[in-house]
Amino acid sequence: MKKIELDIVALSHSVTQSHNYAVVLGEQDGSRRLPIVIGGFEAQAIAVAMERMTPNRPLTHDLFKNALETFKVELKEVVINDLVDGVFYARLICLQNGEKTEIDSRTSDALAMAVRFNCPIYTYEFILDAAGVVLEDQDEPKEARKKAPAKKKSSLSSYSIDELNNMLGEVLEKEDYEQAAKIRDEIKRREEEG
């Protein structure tokens, strides 16, 4: 199966649940996004590494990275390799002395490690087909979108920003990632126009 490379494009806090976050992965050579709900600890671990912050004591993911490096194990890539009943599965692809080893991982932990090792993140077409969201008009300049004839309004356009934020929290709680990404896109569109 052909692997599709992803980047972390957003990390957002759930409005209604203080312990839930969503990490949004974006297809490098396309317009699809893959939103994944993660816990607060994992979100913090990803954010700390992305912001290049150095805690006084190593976090769990830092400890694991230090252990791998001590034993000369290199994390080559992270692969989000399955989606079963709304749960994402991932593997850490490691190299030690030229020998490849795959380690099963929660997706949130795998992403926290990928940021620390600055390694690529991949998934497969069937996962993007099942849980990905397509961003429309991504290549079109913002000015052209504003001047374009009005398209049929999305049902989300009739809600206020506060209502959209509340809805976002509710759909993330239900793990409806596709709807969550649509709501997030609507909020982002309004922020860009505002």
Secondary structure as the mmCIF struct_conf table of DSSP 4:
data_model
#
loop_
_struct_conf.conf_type_id
_struct_conf.id
_struct_conf.beg_label_comp_id
_struct_conf.beg_label_asym_id
_struct_conf.beg_label_seq_id
_struct_conf.end_label_comp_id
_struct_conf.end_label_asym_id
_struct_conf.end_label_seq_id
STRN STRN1 LYS A 3 HIS A 13
BEND BEND1 VAL A 15 THR A 16
TURN_TY1_P TURN_TY1_P1 SER A 18 HIS A 19
STRN STRN2 ASN A 20 GLU A 27
TURN_TY1_P TURN_TY1_P2 GLN A 28 ASP A 29
BEND BEND2 GLY A 30 SER A 31
STRN STRN3 ARG A 32 GLY A 39
HELX_RH_AL_P HELX_RH_AL_P1 GLY A 40 MET A 50
TURN_TY1_P TURN_TY1_P3 GLU A 51 ARG A 52
BEND BEND3 ASN A 56 ARG A 57
HELX_RH_AL_P HELX_RH_AL_P2 THR A 60 THR A 70
TURN_TY1_P TURN_TY1_P4 PHE A 71 LYS A 72
STRN STRN4 GLU A 74 VAL A 84
TURN_TY1_P TURN_TY1_P5 ASP A 85 GLY A 86
STRN STRN5 VAL A 87 GLN A 96
TURN_TY1_P TURN_TY1_P6 ASN A 97 GLY A 98
STRN STRN6 GLU A 99 ARG A 106
HELX_RH_AL_P HELX_RH_AL_P3 THR A 107 PHE A 117
TURN_TY1_P TURN_TY1_P7 ASN A 118 ASN A 118
STRN STRN7 ILE A 121 TYR A 124
HELX_RH_AL_P HELX_RH_AL_P4 GLU A 125 ALA A 131
STRN STRN8 VAL A 133 VAL A 134
HELX_LH_PP_P HELX_LH_PP_P1 LEU A 135 LEU A 135
TURN_TY1_P TURN_TY1_P8 GLU A 136 ASP A 137
BEND BEND4 GLN A 138 GLU A 140
HELX_RH_AL_P HELX_RH_AL_P5 LYS A 142 LYS A 147
BEND BEND5 ALA A 148 ALA A 148
HELX_LH_PP_P HELX_LH_PP_P2 PRO A 149 SER A 154
HELX_RH_3T_P HELX_RH_3T_P1 SER A 155 SER A 158
BEND BEND6 TYR A 159 TYR A 159
HELX_RH_AL_P HELX_RH_AL_P6 ILE A 161 GLU A 173
TURN_TY1_P TURN_TY1_P9 LYS A 174 GLU A 175
HELX_RH_AL_P HELX_RH_AL_P7 TYR A 177 GLU A 193
#
